Amino acid sequence: MPESSLSQRFAAAATAAQNLPQRPDNDTLLKLYALYKQATTGDVAGKRPGFTDFVGRAKYDAWTALRGASKEEAMQNYIDLVQRLGGS
């Protein structure tokens, strides 16, 4: 699949994710966040947030779990997840 087509579908999925029929549970939100960050930024960088930053640590850990995944793989997984959640 051409890169531009995947990028366009990813952008459409990112928009659709903002308008899902129901708010996903926290684990699914973390997965969406991690896939989005992996697709747009690549592997996580920086130090893990401190133990008092529960949200920051959860986001960091979810993103770290995707270390090494390609941009294209993360984009496709994000698109698939948004579609399963009811996004167009």
N, C-alpha and C positions, 0 to 999 in steps of 0.2 A: 504494500500500500504506500503510495507517495506520501512523503513527509507533510506536505501542505494539507493534504486531505485529513491526515491524522490530527494535525494541529488545529484544523478548523473544527473537526468533531470534538476535540478536547475543549476548545473554547466554548462550543455550544453546550457541552456537558457541564462546564464550570458555571455557565449562566443558569442552566436547568437546575443545578444543585442548590442554587439560591432560592428556588421556587418549588421545592418538593412538596407533594401533597401532605406529607406528615414529617415532623421533625424526627430525624433518625436518633437512635439511642447513642449514648456517649462513645461506645466502642466503634460504632460505624462512623461517627463524626471524626474520631481520631484516625480511622483508616482513610477517610476522604482527605483529611488534612495531610497525612503522611504521603499519600499518592500524589496529591497536588504539588507538594513541596519537592518530592523526588523528581517529578516531571518537569518542574519549572526551574529548580535550583541544582538538582543533583544530590549527591551524598551529603548527609548532615555534617556540619562543621561546628567547631566551638565546643565549649565545655557543657556538660550536662548541668541543668539548673539545680540549685540547692534543694535540700529536702523539704524546705518550707514552701517551695513553689510547686505545688501538686500538679497544677495544670501544665505548667512549663515542662515538668519532668515527664508527664504522660505524653505530651506532644513530641518531645525529644526522643523518648523511647520508641514511640510508634514509627517515627521517621527513621531512626537508627535501624529498625528491623528490616527496612527496605534497602539498606546499604548494598551497593553493587548492582541494583536493578537499573536497566537502561532507561533513558528518557522515554523512548517509544513504548517500552513495556509498562512503565508507570502510567503513561497517558492512556493506553488501551485498558488497563485494569481500572483506572478511574472512570473512563467512559462506561465500561461494563457495570461497575458498581452503581453509578448514577442511574443507568437504565433499569437495573434491578429494583432500585428504590422508587421507581415511577417517574423519573425525569425523562424528558424526550430526548 
